[in-house]
Amino acid sequence: MNIVITGGAGFIGANLCKELVSRPGISNVVALDDLSTGSAANLAGTGVELVEGSILDRELLDAVLHRADAVVHLAARPSVPRSLEDPFASHEVNATGTMRVLEACRARGVHVVAASSSSVYGSVPDLPKHEELPTRPLSPYAASKLATESYVLAYGSAFDLPTLALRFFNVYGPLQPAGHAYAAVVPAFADAMMRRVPLRVFGDGRQTRDFTYVGTVARILADAALRRVTSSSPVNLAFGTRVSVLDLAQRMASVLDAPLEIVHEPPRRGDVRDSQADDRLLRELFPDVAAASFDEGLTETLRWFQRLPQYAAPAAQSLTPIG
């Protein structure tokens, strides 16, 4: 089986590449990535073929997909704050880019597994979030991801293209970059703690998230591609955990045996207050999934951070297991 991963050199994509090359029945894995947020180093030693380029390049897509059996579409312009600074750029990559991928797949009948986002629920207050709720995006990023999943589902309905749109919830784990203005909360906190500087918390810190370990996400994506899983509706990819930002900070400080100093800043525009997934549909489609617990995933993530050269000394200490 030949599988193409758009955004394959990124955080989730590279973890998926490593998962796929370990699976029997996979003959070839190609990562298509423009390296704007991904890194070729993430794929070092995997044997995965890296093709550098954009999903907006129709000729390149045709060339890369000519032998594909499945495409896992992860390429995107991430980050709510980035979308507030440049809404059109987020639309161009996330919405138009998805259409480019779908058109290339439609020409060949290629199965498409695509990443949407829990941000599409936006201001809807209901918890846990289930797939029949309305969508009320609060940012251009969220709107562009809603367009992503809408096009994926529309192509499935209109053209009988086998498709699956998965709504990711706060994925974290090894290879997630830190040290930049748009870093997600787990790597941002890890970076700050290991450098012994205060954590920046936007708002009161009591906002909650459903954190999902990237290893679990990679296993589900690999299974979806191998079994050609499809759905006529979007599917949450998370397991109903609900952890506040302050609780996350306390757990991380405990594991790293680091002092906890927090600087509160104003809430960010476009941020959702609370997020928690209803995972019933996910478990119907993937009944054998074994999700890593939040504490297991967090400990493994912090182990990875401690192995990075910039944290090797003097800040990095032995980890303290959670619980």
N, C-alpha and C positions, 0 to 999 in steps of 0.2 A: 504493500500500500504506500502510495506517495502522498505526503501531506505538506502543504505550504502554510506557514504561519506568518501573517502580516504583523509587523511589530515584533518579529521573532527575536531580536537582540535586546528587547526591553526587559523590564523586571519580570512580568508575568510570562512573556514570550520565551525568555531564556530558560526559566524554570520548566515551562512546558516542553521545550526542545529536549531538555535533559530527561524528562519523564518519557517522552516518545521514543527516544533512542534505546531505552531500556525495555521496550515492549516488543514481544514477538509479533511478527506479521507486518512490521514497518520496514520497508525497503529503502525509503529515502525521505529525509526531512529537509526542507528548504526554508530558511528564514529570510523574509523580505523586509528590509528596514532602511530608513533614510538616516539612521543614527543621530537624529535630532535630540532624542532623549535616551535611546538605547546605546549599547556599547559592544563592539566586536569582542572585547575581552570577556563578556558574559558567556560567549559560546566557545571559548578556548578549550580545546581537548574533547569536544563533544562529537566531532565528525559531522556536524550539521553544516550544510552549504549555506553561506551567507551571501545574499544578493543585495547590494547597496542600491537603494532607489526608493522612489515615492509611489504610493498607491494612486496618486493622481496621474501617473504616467501610463496611459492605456497600452502603448506598445510593450512596455516592460511587463505589465500585468499579463498580457497575452503570452509573452515569451515564458514567463515563470510558471504560468498555470497550464501550459499545454499538456502536461502529463499528470496533473494533480487529480487525486481521487477525493480529496477533502481539503477545505481551507478553514483554518481557524483565524478569524479576523480580529486581531487585537490592536492593530495600528490605529492611533488616535493622537490628537493634541490634548493632553490631559490638563487637569487643574481648573477649578472654578476661578481662582484669581487671574490666571492667564486669560481666560475667556472674557473676563470683565475688562481687561486691558486691550484685547484685540478680538472682539466677537467674530469678525468675519473670518479670521484665520482658523478659529475653532470650527466654524461652520464648514469651511472649505475642506478641511481634512476629515472631520468626523461625519459630515453628511454627504458632501459630494464624493469624497474618497470612498465611502461605503458603496455608493452607487457604482463607481468605477469597478470595485471588486465584484459586486453582484452581477454587473453586465458581463464581465469576463467569465464568471462562473456559469451564468445562464447559457452562454454560448456552448458550454461543454457539459452542462448538467452536473456540475460539481457541488457536492454537499458543502454547505456553509454553516459554520458555528461562529457566532458573532458576539462580541462583548458590548452589552449595554451597561447601565449604571443605576444604582438605587437612587441617585440624585433625581431621576425622572419623577419620583413621588413628590418631591418638593415640599410644598406647604401643607400637604394632606396630613392631618394630625393622627390618624388612626395608627395603632400599634397592636400587633405586629403588622407590617406591610404585606398585604397579599396582592396577587396579580390582578384581581378584579377591581382594585381601587382606581379612582381617577388619577391622572397625572397632572401636576401643577409645577412645572420647572421654575426654579428661582434664579437661574443664571443661564447665560448663553451656552455654557458647557452642558448643563442638564438638557437644555432644548436640543442641542446637537446630538446628544446621545439618544434622546427620544426619537429624533429623526432617524438615527442609525437603526434602532430596533424596528421602527415603523416600516422602513424600506425593506428590511430583512423579511419581516412577516408578510408584507405586501407582495414581494417577489415569490414567496412560498405559495401564497394564495393565487396570484395572477398567472404565474408561469409554471406551477407545480415543481418549483425548485425545492429540493430538500434543505430545510433551514432550521436553525435553532438559535434563538436570541436569549442570552443569559444576562440577568441584571446583577452585576458585581456589587458587593457591599464591602468597602474598606478592607481590601486585600493587603496583607502585610507579610513580610518574610525576607529571607536572604535575597540579595541583589537589588533590593529597593534602595534607591540612592538618597543620600542625605547631603547636607551642606549646600543647598541652593534655596532660592527664595520660595519655590513651589513644592518643597519637600512635604510628603505626607507626615501625619502626626507621629507614627511609630519611629521612623528613621530620624525625624527632627528631634524627638525626645532623646533617642539613643545617642545621637551626635552631641547634644548639649550635655547630657549626663556624663558621658565619657570624657568630655573636655572640661567638666566641672564648671559649667556656666549655667545661669538660670534658664529655666524653661519658659518659652513664650506660650501663654495660653490665651486664646481669643475668647472673650466673654468670661462667664463665671466658671467655666470648666465642667459644669454639670450636664452639658449636652452629651448625648449617648450615641454610641456607634455599635454596629454588629461587625466585629472584626473577624476576618476569615483568613486562615493560614494559606499561603500560596501553594504549599505542597498539596493540600486538599483540592484547591482550585485546579492545579495542573492535572491531578488524577481524574477529575471529572471531565475536563476538556479532552484529555486523551481518550477516555472511555466514550465520550460523545462522538468523537471522530471515528473511532474504530467500530462502534456499533451503529453508526449513522443515525443517531438519535435526532428526532425532529419534534417540533411542537408548533401548533397553530397560534399559541399565545406566548408572551414572554415568560421567562422562568427565573425566579429569584435564585441566586447562587450564594447562599449563606444559611446559617443554622440556628438563628434565633437568639444568639447571645446579645446582651445589652450591657455595655461597659461605658461608664462615664470617662471623660477625658482626665478628670482628677484621679479616678481610680486607676486608670492606665498608668499615669505618672507614678502613683504610689507603688504599684506592682513592679514597674521597671526599676524604680529606685531600690526596692527590696532585693530584687535579683542581682543588681549590680553593686549592692551595698554602697550606694552613692547618696550624698546629701541631696535633699529635695528642696530646691528653691525655685519659686514660681513668680513670674512677672505677668500680671494680667494686662491684656491689651483690649481695645474695643472689639466687639464682635465683627466678623467679616461679612460683607454683603454676599448674599448668595448661599451662605452656609445653612444647611438643614439643622434644625434643633435636635431631633431624635430620629434614630434609625434602628430598626429591628426587623428581620425578615420572618415571614411565614414560610417554612421550608417544606410544606406538604407536597406541592407539585414537584419540587426537586427530588424528593425521596420516592415519589411514584416513578419518575423516569430513571432514577439511579438508586435502586433499592439496596444495592450492596455497598454504597459509599460509607467509608469509615472516616469521619472528620476528626482531624487533630483538635484537641481541646485548646482553648485560648492560652492556658498556662503552658502547655507543651509547645505550642507554636511560638509563643513569646520567648521562652527560654532558648529554643533553637535559633531564633532570630538574633538574640543578643550574643549567643556564642559566635555566630557568623560575624557580627560587628567587631567582636573582640579580636578576631583573627586578622582584621584589616590592618595594614602597616601603620596607618595614621593613629590607631588606637592601641598599638602594641604596648606602649609604656609612656608615662608611668600610670596612666589612668586605669588601664584594663586590669581587673582583679578577678579572682575566682568567682564564678557565679554561685549564687545562693538559690537553690531550688525553691519554687513557689509552693506554698502549702505546708 
